[in-house]
Amino acid sequence: MAPVSRLEIDIRQKRFLPVGQARAHTALENLSVTVPEQQFLCVSGPSGCGKTTLLNCIAGLDRDFEGRIALSPVAGREHPVIGYVFQNPRLLPWRTVIENIELVLPDHQGHADTVDKLLEAMGLAEFRHTFPGRLSLGMERRVALARAFAVQPDVLLMDEPFVSLDEPTAQRLRRLLVRTWQERPTTVVFVTHDLREAIQLADRILLLSPPPGTVMADIPVTLVRAERSDRAAIEVFRTRLFREFPSLNGDL
């Protein structure tokens, strides 16, 4: 049986109008993608290619575009649920860890067991009553990740969530993300400028062109999950991509 399409994207054009001294800018154009249910899709490409704009369009934060985005809810839900992890954890400093997570739940009493399990999985159980100002950046990002999974999203959007972290911390969080995703399967659209990170995480990589962003390459990641922790295997796969797609930005 073919996988169920959870997310269908068809953006003919996303254009920003001129504001002040800023000129009009076409961010996305003729971008068409279908994301099957429970697929982990990484979106990569050069700076300014529209990666974050794409996530905002999917999330409904930006509806001013030509085209269509269709998101199917899971069975038993009237409307699809979207989780969003931003570059900045965006925690409310006057709320504790558990209060920041419960904030997204309409009935947090009914989700107490889910929240407790997420706190345990993220290694945050002993910090449940701690305020964000007492947490490291890596811990704040774990709270943001727990908050996104707490709503049991049909689609989880992630915008470079591990940027600015030191590599050992980022690597631990990548492993934590994959483990959490495998235990709580959902469709993921993960934006990253780091091709090695995309290879480590993704079932499939979408490479966008310089602006206006469109699909330059749609690449299945053929490495099995056990190979994703092997830096040499990731580098071999990355090198092959540069051979197959010479126009790739060397910084990816």
C-alpha positions as CSV (number, residue, x, y, z in Angstrom):
1,M,0.0,0.0,0.0
2,A,1.3,3.5,-0.9
3,P,2.1,5.7,2.1
4,V,-0.6,8.2,3.1
5,S,0.1,11.8,2.1
6,R,0.1,13.8,5.3
7,L,1.2,17.1,3.7
8,E,0.8,18.5,0.2
9,I,2.6,21.7,-0.8
10,D,2.1,23.6,-4.0
11,I,3.4,27.2,-3.8
12,R,3.3,28.9,-7.1
13,Q,4.8,32.1,-5.7
14,K,5.5,33.6,-2.3
15,R,6.5,37.3,-2.7
16,F,7.3,39.9,-0.2
17,L,6.3,43.4,-1.2
18,P,8.7,46.4,-0.8
19,V,8.8,48.0,2.6
20,G,10.8,51.2,3.2
21,Q,14.2,50.8,1.5
22,A,13.7,47.1,1.0
23,R,12.9,46.0,-2.5
24,A,10.2,43.4,-3.4
25,H,11.5,39.9,-3.1
26,T,10.2,36.6,-4.4
27,A,11.1,34.0,-1.8
28,L,9.6,30.8,-3.2
29,E,8.4,29.9,-6.7
30,N,6.9,26.8,-8.3
31,L,7.6,24.7,-5.2
32,S,5.7,21.4,-5.2
33,V,6.2,18.7,-2.6
34,T,4.2,15.8,-1.1
35,V,5.3,14.5,2.3
36,P,4.0,11.0,3.2
37,E,2.8,10.2,6.7
38,Q,5.6,9.8,9.3
39,Q,8.4,10.8,7.0
40,F,11.3,12.8,8.3
41,L,12.0,15.4,5.6
42,C,15.0,17.7,5.9
43,V,14.9,21.0,3.9
44,S,18.3,22.5,3.1
45,G,19.8,25.1,0.8
46,P,21.7,28.4,0.7
47,S,20.9,31.3,3.0
48,G,17.8,33.3,1.8
49,C,16.4,30.4,-0.3
50,G,13.1,30.5,1.6
51,K,13.4,27.6,4.1
52,T,11.9,29.5,7.1
53,T,9.3,31.1,4.8
54,L,8.2,27.6,3.7
55,L,7.8,26.5,7.3
56,N,5.7,29.6,8.1
57,C,3.5,29.0,5.1
58,I,2.9,25.4,6.3
59,A,2.2,26.5,9.8
60,G,-0.4,29.1,8.6
61,L,1.7,31.9,10.1
62,D,2.0,33.3,6.5
63,R,-1.0,32.9,4.3
64,D,-0.1,35.5,1.8
65,F,1.1,33.3,-1.1
66,E,-0.2,31.9,-4.4
67,G,-0.9,28.2,-4.2
68,R,-2.2,25.6,-1.8
69,I,-1.1,23.7,1.2
70,A,-3.2,20.7,2.3
71,L,-2.6,19.0,5.7
72,S,-4.5,15.9,6.6
73,P,-5.4,15.3,10.2
74,V,-5.0,11.9,11.9
75,A,-8.1,9.8,12.3
76,G,-10.4,11.0,15.1
77,R,-9.3,14.6,14.8
78,E,-11.4,17.3,13.2
79,H,-8.4,19.5,12.4
80,P,-4.7,18.8,11.9
81,V,-2.4,19.7,14.8
82,I,1.0,21.4,14.0
83,G,4.0,21.5,16.4
84,Y,6.6,24.1,15.7
85,V,10.2,24.3,17.2
86,F,11.8,27.6,16.4
87,Q,15.5,28.6,16.2
88,N,14.9,30.4,19.5
89,P,13.3,28.1,22.2
90,R,10.8,30.9,23.0
91,L,10.1,29.9,26.5
92,L,8.2,32.3,28.8
93,P,10.7,33.3,31.5
94,W,8.1,33.7,34.2
95,R,6.8,30.1,33.8
96,T,8.5,27.0,34.9
97,V,9.5,24.1,32.6
98,I,6.3,22.2,33.2
99,E,4.2,25.4,32.9
100,N,5.8,26.2,29.5
101,I,4.9,22.7,28.3
102,E,1.4,22.7,29.7
103,L,0.7,26.1,28.1
104,V,0.1,24.5,24.7
105,L,-2.3,21.9,26.1
106,P,-6.0,22.8,26.3
107,D,-6.5,20.3,29.2
108,H,-3.1,19.7,30.8
109,Q,-4.7,17.6,33.5
110,G,-5.7,15.1,30.8
111,H,-2.2,15.0,29.4
112,A,-0.3,14.7,32.7
113,D,1.0,11.3,32.0
114,T,2.2,12.3,28.5
115,V,4.0,15.4,29.9
116,D,5.6,13.3,32.7
117,K,6.9,10.8,30.1
118,L,8.3,13.5,27.9
119,L,10.1,15.2,30.8
120,E,11.6,11.8,31.7
121,A,12.6,11.1,28.0
122,M,14.2,14.6,27.7
123,G,16.1,14.2,31.0
124,L,14.1,17.1,32.5
125,A,12.1,15.4,35.2
126,E,14.1,17.0,38.1
127,F,13.9,20.4,36.4
128,R,10.1,20.5,36.0
129,H,9.7,23.4,38.5
130,T,12.8,25.3,37.2
131,F,12.5,28.6,35.4
132,P,14.2,29.0,32.0
133,G,16.7,31.5,33.3
134,R,18.3,28.7,35.3
135,L,18.7,26.3,32.3
136,S,21.4,26.0,29.7
137,L,20.6,26.6,26.1
138,G,20.7,22.9,25.4
139,M,18.2,22.3,28.2
140,E,16.0,25.1,26.9
141,R,15.9,23.4,23.5
142,R,14.9,20.1,25.1
143,V,12.0,21.9,26.8
144,A,11.0,23.3,23.4
145,L,11.2,19.9,21.9
146,A,9.1,18.4,24.7
147,R,6.5,21.1,24.2
148,A,6.2,20.4,20.5
149,F,5.7,16.7,21.0
150,A,3.3,17.2,23.9
151,V,0.5,18.3,21.5
152,Q,0.9,15.0,19.6
153,P,1.4,16.9,16.3
154,D,0.3,15.5,12.9
155,V,3.2,17.5,11.5
156,L,6.2,18.7,13.4
157,L,8.0,21.8,11.9
158,M,11.6,22.5,13.1
159,D,13.6,25.5,12.1
160,E,17.3,24.9,12.7
161,P,16.5,23.9,16.3
162,F,20.1,23.0,17.2
163,V,21.9,26.0,15.6
164,S,24.4,27.8,17.8
165,L,25.0,24.8,20.1
166,D,28.4,23.2,20.5
167,E,28.7,20.0,18.4
168,P,28.6,17.5,21.3
169,T,25.4,19.0,22.6
170,A,23.9,19.2,19.2
171,Q,24.7,15.6,18.5
172,R,23.1,14.5,21.8
173,L,20.0,16.4,20.9
174,R,19.9,14.9,17.4
175,R,20.0,11.4,18.9
176,L,17.3,12.4,21.4
177,L,15.1,13.8,18.6
178,V,15.3,10.6,16.5
179,R,14.6,8.4,19.5
180,T,11.6,10.6,20.5
181,W,10.3,10.6,16.9
182,Q,10.6,6.8,16.6
183,E,8.7,6.4,19.9
184,R,6.1,9.0,18.9
185,P,5.9,8.8,15.1
186,T,4.8,12.0,13.2
187,T,5.6,13.7,10.0
188,V,8.6,16.0,10.4
189,V,9.8,18.9,8.2
190,F,13.2,20.0,9.5
191,V,15.1,23.0,8.2
192,T,18.9,23.0,8.4
193,H,21.8,24.6,6.6
194,D,24.0,21.7,7.6
195,L,24.0,18.9,5.0
196,R,25.7,16.5,7.4
197,E,22.9,17.0,9.9
198,A,20.3,16.4,7.2
199,I,22.0,13.2,6.2
200,Q,22.1,12.0,9.8
201,L,18.4,12.7,10.5
202,A,16.3,12.5,7.3
203,D,14.5,9.9,5.3
204,R,14.6,12.4,2.5
205,I,16.4,15.7,1.8
206,L,14.8,18.5,-0.2
207,L,17.5,20.9,-1.6
208,L,16.2,24.3,-2.5
209,S,17.8,26.6,-5.1
210,P,19.0,30.2,-4.4
211,P,16.0,32.6,-4.3
212,P,13.4,32.3,-5.5
213,G,13.6,28.9,-3.8
214,T,12.3,26.0,-5.8
215,V,13.2,22.3,-5.6
216,M,16.7,21.7,-6.9
217,A,17.0,18.1,-5.8
218,D,14.8,15.6,-4.0
219,I,17.1,13.0,-2.5
220,P,16.2,9.8,-0.5
221,V,18.8,9.1,2.2
222,T,19.7,5.4,1.7
223,L,21.9,5.0,4.8
224,V,20.2,2.8,7.4
225,R,19.7,4.3,10.8
226,A,22.6,2.3,12.3
227,E,25.0,4.1,9.8
228,R,23.9,7.6,10.8
229,S,26.2,7.7,13.8
230,D,29.2,6.9,11.5
231,R,30.8,10.1,10.5
232,A,32.7,8.4,7.7
233,A,29.5,7.0,6.1
234,I,27.9,10.4,6.3
235,E,30.9,12.1,4.7
236,V,30.9,9.5,1.8
237,F,27.2,10.2,1.2
238,R,27.7,13.9,1.3
239,T,30.6,13.7,-1.1
240,R,28.5,11.7,-3.5
241,L,25.8,14.4,-3.4
242,F,28.3,17.1,-4.3
243,R,29.4,15.0,-7.3
244,E,25.8,14.5,-8.4
245,F,24.8,18.1,-7.8
246,P,27.7,20.4,-8.7
247,S,25.7,23.5,-8.1
248,L,25.4,22.7,-4.3
249,N,26.7,25.4,-2.0
250,G,30.0,24.3,-0.7
251,D,29.1,25.5,2.8
252,L,26.3,23.0,3.2
